[in-house]
Amino acid sequence: MSVLTLVLGVLVSVDERVRDRVWLAAAGAASSDSAGLAAPLRAAASTVVDAARAQSVDHAPLMVFVLVATVLLLALVRT
């Protein structure tokens, strides 16, 4: 859960579209009931996925490095 929060925080700080959607979803959650909460959260999640996809395509070599580094770190921690 903390990794997802970290990824969302990074995307909010980097991508303006994500920041706007998260802000609108948070404002909608504060002013509406739980039934009306699904649509803004779905829109925010869709924007986060689109932004993550765009960032990963733009920075593919860095994404490969991060993936390999994560696998190696998990292997080191496990042993």
C-alpha positions as CSV (number, residue, x, y, z in Angstrom):
1,M,0.0,0.0,0.0
2,S,2.8,2.4,0.8
3,V,4.4,1.8,-2.6
4,L,1.2,2.8,-4.3
5,T,1.0,5.9,-2.2
6,L,4.6,6.7,-3.1
7,V,3.9,6.2,-6.9
8,L,0.8,8.3,-6.6
9,G,2.7,11.0,-4.8
10,V,5.4,11.1,-7.5
11,L,2.9,11.2,-10.3
12,V,1.0,14.0,-8.6
13,S,4.2,16.0,-8.2
14,V,5.3,15.4,-11.8
15,D,2.1,15.3,-13.9
16,E,-0.4,18.2,-13.9
17,R,-3.3,16.0,-15.2
18,V,-2.9,13.6,-12.3
19,R,-2.7,16.5,-9.8
20,D,-5.9,18.0,-11.2
21,R,-7.8,14.7,-11.1
22,V,-6.6,13.9,-7.6
23,W,-7.6,17.4,-6.4
24,L,-11.0,17.1,-8.0
25,A,-11.5,13.6,-6.5
26,A,-10.5,14.8,-3.0
27,A,-12.8,17.8,-3.3
28,G,-15.7,15.6,-4.5
29,A,-15.1,13.1,-1.7
30,A,-15.2,15.9,0.9
31,S,-18.5,17.3,-0.4
32,S,-20.4,14.2,-1.5
33,D,-21.7,10.9,-0.1
34,S,-20.0,7.5,-0.6
35,A,-22.3,6.6,-3.6
36,G,-21.1,9.6,-5.6
37,L,-17.4,8.9,-4.7
38,A,-16.9,6.2,-7.2
39,A,-17.0,8.3,-10.4
40,P,-14.3,10.8,-9.4
41,L,-12.1,8.1,-8.0
42,R,-12.5,6.1,-11.2
43,A,-11.6,9.1,-13.3
44,A,-8.5,9.8,-11.0
45,A,-7.4,6.2,-11.3
46,S,-7.7,6.3,-15.1
47,T,-5.7,9.5,-15.2
48,V,-3.0,7.9,-13.0
49,V,-2.8,4.8,-15.2
50,D,-2.6,7.0,-18.4
51,A,0.1,9.2,-16.9
52,A,2.1,6.2,-15.6
53,R,1.9,4.6,-19.1
54,A,3.0,7.8,-20.8
55,Q,5.9,8.3,-18.3
56,S,7.1,4.7,-18.7
57,V,7.1,5.0,-22.5
58,D,9.0,8.3,-22.4
59,H,11.5,6.9,-19.9
60,A,11.8,3.3,-20.9
61,P,15.5,2.8,-20.2
62,L,15.0,4.2,-16.7
63,M,12.0,1.9,-16.1
64,V,14.1,-1.2,-17.1
65,F,16.8,-0.1,-14.7
66,V,14.3,0.4,-11.8
67,L,12.8,-3.0,-12.5
68,V,16.1,-4.8,-12.6
69,A,17.3,-2.9,-9.4
70,T,14.1,-3.9,-7.6
71,V,14.5,-7.5,-8.5
72,L,18.2,-7.5,-7.4
73,L,17.3,-5.7,-4.1
74,L,14.6,-8.3,-3.4
75,A,17.1,-11.1,-4.1
76,L,19.6,-9.5,-1.7
77,V,17.1,-8.9,1.0
78,R,15.8,-12.4,0.8
79,T,19.1,-14.1,1.2
